[in-house]
Amino acid sequence: QVQLVESGGGLVQAGGSLRLSCAASGSSSRLNNMGWFRQAPGKQRELVATITTDGSTNYRDSVKGRFTISRDNAKNTVYLQMNSLKPEDTAVYYCNARFTVPFPWGQGTQVTVSS
């Protein structure tokens, strides 16, 4: 069974950058369509960005132009480069499959942006 491990979060000032990683283990299968999600305190989990098997990407409006999702198929890893961070980006960030039954959710990685 696939296990997802997110990393790269931290505390940054507004305007700063972070690069999140999502590594998959426990399966010899390659990750297919993947997404980054986030959940802020007291709010529902929301989709942030999607990358398909052919590399097509899609973003929620609030992060367009600031976030970039990418993948390294050889490493079975998905990334989220986050630039020009804002306090409203503060949340726990998760990765998971898109357009199919999700894998078990990982622990996520906390991103905190101070003003």
matplotlib code that plots the C-alpha trace (Angstrom):
import matplotlib.pyplot as plt

x = [0.0, 1.3, 2.4, 2.8, 5.3, 5.2, 8.1, 9.6, 7.3, 8.3, 7.9, 8.6, 7.9, 5.5, 7.1, 9.3, 9.5, 9.3, 9.6, 7.4, 8.1, 5.8, 7.5, 5.7, 6.8, 5.4, 4.4, 6.3, 3.6, 4.4, 2.3, -0.2, -2.3, -1.4, -2.4, -1.4, -4.1, -4.1, -6.1, -6.1, -7.3, -11.1, -11.4, -12.0, -9.2, -8.9, -7.2, -4.2, -2.7, -2.8, -0.3, -1.3, 0.7, 1.6, 2.7, -0.3, -0.9, -3.8, -4.0, -6.6, -6.9, -5.4, -2.0, -1.7, 1.6, 3.0, 3.0, 4.4, 3.7, 6.2, 7.1, 10.1, 8.9, 12.2, 12.0, 8.2, 8.1, 5.9, 6.9, 5.3, 7.4, 5.7, 6.9, 5.6, 4.0, 1.1, -0.2, -3.4, -1.2, -0.7, -2.0, -1.0, -0.2, -0.9, -0.4, -2.6, -3.9, -6.3, -9.3, -9.3, -9.7, -7.2, -4.4, -4.3, -3.5, -0.1, 0.8, 1.2, 3.7, 3.0, 3.5, 3.3, 3.6, 4.1, 3.1]
y = [0.0, 3.4, 5.6, 9.4, 11.4, 15.2, 17.4, 20.8, 22.9, 25.5, 29.1, 31.9, 35.6, 36.9, 37.1, 34.1, 30.8, 27.1, 23.9, 21.0, 17.4, 14.4, 11.0, 7.8, 4.5, 1.0, 0.4, -0.3, 1.6, 5.0, 7.9, 9.0, 12.2, 13.9, 17.0, 19.2, 20.0, 22.2, 22.6, 25.7, 25.6, 25.5, 25.1, 22.3, 20.7, 22.4, 21.5, 23.7, 22.3, 19.3, 17.6, 14.9, 12.0, 14.0, 17.0, 19.2, 21.5, 23.4, 25.8, 27.4, 31.0, 32.3, 30.6, 31.1, 32.8, 32.0, 28.2, 25.6, 21.9, 19.5, 15.9, 13.6, 10.2, 8.5, 9.4, 8.9, 12.4, 15.4, 18.9, 22.2, 25.4, 28.2, 31.8, 35.1, 33.4, 35.2, 34.7, 33.2, 30.3, 29.1, 25.5, 21.9, 20.8, 17.3, 15.4, 12.7, 11.1, 13.0, 11.7, 8.3, 6.8, 8.6, 6.9, 7.0, 10.5, 11.3, 13.4, 16.5, 19.3, 22.5, 25.8, 29.0, 32.4, 35.3, 38.9]
z = [0.0, -0.9, 2.0, 1.4, 3.3, 3.1, 4.1, 3.7, 5.7, 8.2, 9.5, 7.0, 6.8, 4.3, 0.9, 1.6, -0.2, 0.7, -1.3, -0.2, -1.2, -1.3, -1.4, -2.0, -0.7, -0.2, -3.8, -7.0, -8.9, -10.2, -8.9, -11.4, -11.2, -8.0, -6.0, -3.2, -0.6, 2.5, 5.6, 7.7, 11.3, 11.5, 7.7, 5.4, 3.4, 0.0, -3.3, -4.1, -7.2, -9.5, -11.8, -14.3, -15.6, -18.7, -16.7, -17.1, -14.1, -12.6, -9.6, -7.4, -8.2, -5.0, -5.6, -9.4, -10.3, -6.9, -6.5, -8.9, -8.8, -10.4, -10.3, -10.6, -11.8, -11.3, -7.6, -7.3, -5.8, -6.2, -5.3, -4.5, -4.9, -3.0, -3.6, -2.3, 0.6, 2.4, 5.9, 4.4, 3.0, 6.6, 6.8, 6.9, 3.4, 2.2, -1.1, -2.5, -5.7, -7.9, -10.0, -8.2, -4.7, -2.5, -0.7, 3.1, 4.0, 5.3, 8.3, 6.2, 6.7, 8.5, 6.7, 8.8, 7.2, 9.6, 8.7]

ax = plt.figure().add_subplot(projection="3d")
ax.plot(x, y, z, "-o")
ax.set_aspect("equal")
plt.show()
